[in-house]
Amino acid sequence: MITIDSHQHFWKYDPVKHDWIGDDMAVIRRDFLPEHLEPVLQENDVQGCVAVQADQTTEETDFLTGLSKKHDFIKGVVGWVDLQSPAVEEVLEAYSTEPVLKGFRHILQGEKQRDLCLQPSFLKGISLLEKYNFSYDILILQDQLRYIPELVSRFPNQRFVIDHLAKPGIKAGEISEWKKDMERVAQYENVHCKISGMVTEADLQNWKIEDFISYLDAVINAFSTKRVMYGSDWPVCLAAANYSEVLHIVKSWAGSLTIHEQELFFGKNAIAFYHL
């Protein structure tokens, strides 16, 4: 049994709001809501999930927390706030009364300023998260990994998790620089890593399990089994694989772990990190 899927999304499809969904991912240009995910989780023996923002508005945060009140398999929400706003503390304080809201994320991967996470206004927002017991999901591309050690070292008591292995170049088989950068980040014990989002970084139509093994091994060696967690990245993953196929990749690889390590990876680490 999988206790927690630490990373998935819901949306009512809007071609403007979701313009990041390119033609190669046209299959996910539709609504994805709890009623679509719940039977999939049940079929794959997954008990619950963490819903993560896909749109950078507080309306998105409220949308996800609202869904969680109607569907108890949604165990936590990672929303969005404007961390650079002068009024961010007021917003965080208001959201701190929402028990299902566990943390926040900004789509740093899409920012023109690649080191936005190190700018004073952004750091000010991050500095307030610990006070209200919120975690922070780091969504970046591989080229931004170089900035993360400075970010996480500034806030040693803040819980951080890297989404999607920082999106290495799996399709091209690029691993050397990414691996070095991930090892540097992993030295900071307040940082975890989601093993998620891999299939969409590979060849969407022609990936094979072997494509992912070296990346999975590198993450485990860097972070240990105590700081990694399983995430499907549903429905984004559907551009390359169905839920069962995504799960099969990590189950095949995790077969060499002890039962205790598998329990950590498939749920207990996410439960502890997000305070589920």
C-alpha positions as CSV (number, residue, x, y, z in Angstrom):
1,M,0.0,0.0,0.0
2,I,1.2,3.5,-0.9
3,T,0.3,5.9,2.0
4,I,0.8,9.2,0.3
5,D,1.3,10.5,-3.3
6,S,3.1,13.7,-2.4
7,H,2.5,15.6,-5.7
8,Q,-0.5,16.0,-8.0
9,H,-2.7,18.7,-9.4
10,F,-6.3,19.6,-10.0
11,W,-7.6,22.2,-12.5
12,K,-10.5,23.3,-14.6
13,Y,-8.7,23.7,-17.9
14,D,-8.4,27.2,-19.2
15,P,-6.3,27.7,-22.4
16,V,-5.0,31.1,-21.1
17,K,-4.3,30.2,-17.5
18,H,-2.8,26.8,-18.5
19,D,-0.8,28.1,-21.6
20,W,2.2,26.1,-20.3
21,I,0.5,22.9,-21.6
22,G,2.2,22.7,-25.0
23,D,1.0,20.7,-28.1
24,D,3.2,17.8,-27.1
25,M,1.0,17.5,-23.9
26,A,-2.3,18.2,-25.5
27,V,-3.8,15.1,-23.9
28,I,-4.0,17.0,-20.6
29,R,-5.9,20.0,-22.0
30,R,-9.0,19.2,-20.1
31,D,-10.4,19.3,-16.6
32,F,-8.8,17.2,-13.9
33,L,-10.7,17.1,-10.6
34,P,-10.9,14.8,-7.5
35,E,-13.6,12.6,-9.0
36,H,-11.1,11.8,-11.8
37,L,-8.2,11.0,-9.5
38,E,-9.9,9.1,-6.6
39,P,-10.6,5.9,-8.6
40,V,-7.1,6.0,-9.9
41,L,-5.7,6.1,-6.4
42,Q,-8.0,3.3,-5.3
43,E,-6.9,1.1,-8.3
44,N,-3.3,1.6,-7.3
45,D,-3.8,1.2,-3.6
46,V,-2.8,4.8,-2.7
47,Q,-4.5,6.1,0.4
48,G,-4.1,9.9,0.0
49,C,-2.4,12.7,-1.8
50,V,-1.0,16.2,-1.5
51,A,-2.5,18.7,-4.0
52,V,-0.1,21.2,-5.4
53,Q,-0.8,24.6,-7.1
54,A,-0.5,24.9,-10.8
55,D,-1.6,28.6,-11.0
56,Q,0.0,31.6,-9.3
57,T,-3.1,33.1,-7.6
58,T,-4.5,33.0,-4.1
59,E,-7.8,31.9,-5.9
60,E,-5.9,28.7,-6.8
61,T,-5.0,28.2,-3.1
62,D,-8.6,28.6,-2.1
63,F,-9.7,26.3,-4.9
64,L,-7.5,23.5,-3.7
65,T,-8.4,23.9,0.0
66,G,-12.0,24.0,-1.0
67,L,-11.6,20.7,-2.8
68,S,-10.0,19.1,0.3
69,K,-13.0,19.9,2.4
70,K,-15.2,17.8,0.0
71,H,-12.7,14.9,-0.5
72,D,-10.9,13.5,2.5
73,F,-8.3,11.7,0.4
74,I,-6.7,15.1,-0.2
75,K,-4.6,15.1,2.9
76,G,-2.7,18.4,2.3
77,V,-2.4,21.4,0.0
78,V,0.6,23.3,-1.3
79,G,-0.7,26.6,-2.4
80,W,0.6,30.0,-3.7
81,V,1.0,33.4,-2.1
82,D,2.9,36.4,-3.4
83,L,6.0,36.0,-1.3
84,Q,7.3,39.4,-2.6
85,S,4.2,41.3,-1.4
86,P,4.7,43.8,1.4
87,A,1.5,42.4,2.8
88,V,2.6,38.7,2.7
89,E,2.6,38.2,6.4
90,E,-1.0,39.2,6.7
91,V,-1.9,36.6,4.1
92,L,0.2,33.9,5.8
93,E,-1.4,34.7,9.1
94,A,-4.8,34.4,7.6
95,Y,-3.9,31.1,5.9
96,S,-2.4,29.7,9.1
97,T,-5.9,28.9,10.3
98,E,-6.5,26.5,7.4
99,P,-5.2,23.2,8.7
100,V,-5.1,21.4,5.3
101,L,-2.8,24.1,3.9
102,K,0.7,22.8,4.5
103,G,3.0,25.1,2.4
104,F,3.5,27.1,-0.7
105,R,5.2,27.1,-4.0
106,H,6.3,29.6,-6.7
107,I,6.9,28.6,-10.3
108,L,10.5,29.6,-10.2
109,Q,11.3,27.5,-13.3
110,G,9.3,30.0,-15.5
111,E,10.9,33.2,-14.2
112,K,13.2,35.2,-16.5
113,Q,15.3,36.2,-13.5
114,R,16.8,32.8,-12.8
115,D,18.0,33.7,-9.3
116,L,14.7,35.3,-8.2
117,C,14.7,33.1,-5.1
118,L,17.8,35.0,-3.8
119,Q,16.3,38.5,-4.3
120,P,15.6,40.4,-1.0
121,S,11.9,40.7,-1.5
122,F,11.6,36.9,-2.1
123,L,13.8,36.1,0.8
124,K,11.7,38.2,3.0
125,G,8.7,36.1,2.2
126,I,10.5,32.8,2.7
127,S,11.8,34.1,6.1
128,L,8.2,34.3,7.3
129,L,7.1,30.7,6.5
130,E,8.7,29.0,9.5
131,K,6.8,31.4,11.9
132,Y,3.5,30.0,10.5
133,N,4.7,26.4,10.2
134,F,4.6,26.3,6.4
135,S,6.8,24.3,4.1
136,Y,8.2,25.4,0.8
137,D,8.3,23.5,-2.5
138,I,11.2,24.4,-4.8
139,L,10.1,24.2,-8.4
140,I,13.1,24.9,-10.6
141,L,15.0,23.7,-13.7
142,Q,18.4,22.2,-13.5
143,D,20.2,25.5,-14.4
144,Q,18.7,27.1,-11.2
145,L,20.1,24.4,-8.8
146,R,23.2,26.5,-8.3
147,Y,21.2,29.1,-6.3
148,I,19.6,26.7,-4.0
149,P,22.4,26.1,-1.5
150,E,22.5,29.8,-0.6
151,L,18.7,29.9,-0.3
152,V,18.3,26.9,2.0
153,S,21.4,27.7,4.1
154,R,19.9,31.1,5.0
155,F,16.9,29.3,6.7
156,P,18.2,26.2,8.4
157,N,15.0,25.5,10.2
158,Q,12.7,26.0,7.2
159,R,11.4,22.8,5.5
160,F,12.2,22.7,1.8
161,V,11.5,20.1,-0.8
162,I,12.8,20.0,-4.4
163,D,10.1,19.1,-6.8
164,H,10.7,16.7,-9.7
165,L,14.4,16.1,-9.0
166,A,14.9,19.7,-10.3
167,K,14.1,18.4,-13.8
168,P,17.3,16.9,-15.0
169,G,17.9,16.3,-18.7
170,I,16.8,12.7,-18.8
171,K,15.8,12.7,-22.5
172,A,19.4,13.7,-23.4
173,G,21.0,11.5,-20.7
174,E,22.6,14.5,-19.1
175,I,23.5,13.7,-15.5
176,S,27.0,14.8,-14.4
177,E,26.5,18.5,-13.6
178,W,23.0,17.9,-12.2
179,K,24.3,15.2,-9.9
180,K,27.0,17.4,-8.5
181,D,24.6,20.2,-7.9
182,M,22.1,17.9,-6.2
183,E,24.8,16.6,-3.9
184,R,25.6,20.1,-2.9
185,V,22.0,20.8,-2.1
186,A,21.5,17.5,-0.2
187,Q,24.2,18.5,2.3
188,Y,21.6,20.7,3.9
189,E,19.4,18.5,6.0
190,N,16.4,20.8,5.9
191,V,16.0,19.9,2.2
192,H,14.0,16.9,0.9
193,C,13.4,15.7,-2.7
194,K,10.4,14.5,-4.5
195,I,10.9,11.6,-6.8
196,S,8.3,12.8,-9.3
197,G,7.9,14.4,-12.7
198,M,10.5,12.1,-14.4
199,V,8.5,10.8,-17.3
200,T,7.9,14.3,-18.7
201,E,11.6,15.0,-18.7
202,A,12.3,11.9,-20.7
203,D,11.3,11.0,-24.3
204,L,7.5,11.3,-23.9
205,Q,6.7,8.5,-26.4
206,N,9.8,6.3,-26.1
207,W,11.0,6.3,-22.5
208,K,12.0,3.1,-20.7
209,I,12.5,2.3,-17.1
210,E,16.3,2.1,-17.6
211,D,16.3,5.8,-18.5
212,F,15.6,6.8,-14.9
213,I,17.7,4.4,-12.8
214,S,20.9,6.5,-12.6
215,Y,18.9,9.6,-11.6
216,L,17.0,7.7,-8.9
217,D,20.2,6.2,-7.5
218,A,21.9,9.6,-7.5
219,V,19.0,11.1,-5.5
220,I,18.9,8.3,-2.9
221,N,22.7,8.4,-2.5
222,A,22.6,12.2,-2.0
223,F,19.5,12.6,0.2
224,S,19.2,9.0,1.7
225,T,15.9,7.3,2.1
226,K,15.0,9.6,5.0
227,R,14.6,12.7,2.7
228,V,12.9,11.5,-0.4
229,M,9.2,11.0,-1.2
230,Y,7.1,9.5,-4.0
231,G,5.0,11.8,-6.2
232,S,3.1,11.0,-9.4
233,D,2.8,14.5,-10.8
234,W,-0.7,13.4,-12.1
235,P,-2.2,14.6,-14.4
236,V,0.9,16.1,-16.0
237,C,2.5,12.6,-16.1
238,L,-0.4,11.5,-18.5
239,A,1.5,13.2,-21.3
240,A,3.9,10.3,-21.2
241,A,2.5,7.6,-19.0
242,N,-0.6,6.5,-17.0
243,Y,-0.6,6.5,-13.2
244,S,0.1,2.8,-13.0
245,E,3.1,3.1,-15.3
246,V,4.6,5.9,-13.3
247,L,4.1,3.9,-10.1
248,H,5.7,0.8,-11.7
249,I,8.9,2.8,-12.5
250,V,9.5,3.7,-8.9
251,K,8.2,0.4,-7.5
252,S,10.6,-1.6,-9.7
253,W,13.5,0.6,-8.6
254,A,12.5,0.6,-4.9
255,G,12.4,-3.2,-4.8
256,S,16.0,-3.2,-3.6
257,L,15.1,-1.0,-0.6
258,T,14.2,-2.5,2.8
259,I,10.6,-2.6,3.8
260,H,11.2,0.2,6.3
261,E,12.9,2.3,3.6
262,Q,10.0,1.7,1.2
263,E,7.5,2.8,3.9
264,L,9.5,6.0,4.3
265,F,9.6,6.7,0.6
266,F,6.0,5.8,-0.1
267,G,4.4,7.8,2.7
268,K,6.0,8.3,6.1
269,N,8.5,10.9,4.8
270,A,5.7,12.9,3.2
271,I,3.5,12.6,6.3
272,A,6.4,13.9,8.5
273,F,7.4,16.7,6.1
274,Y,4.0,18.1,5.5
275,H,2.6,17.4,9.0
276,L,-0.3,15.4,7.5
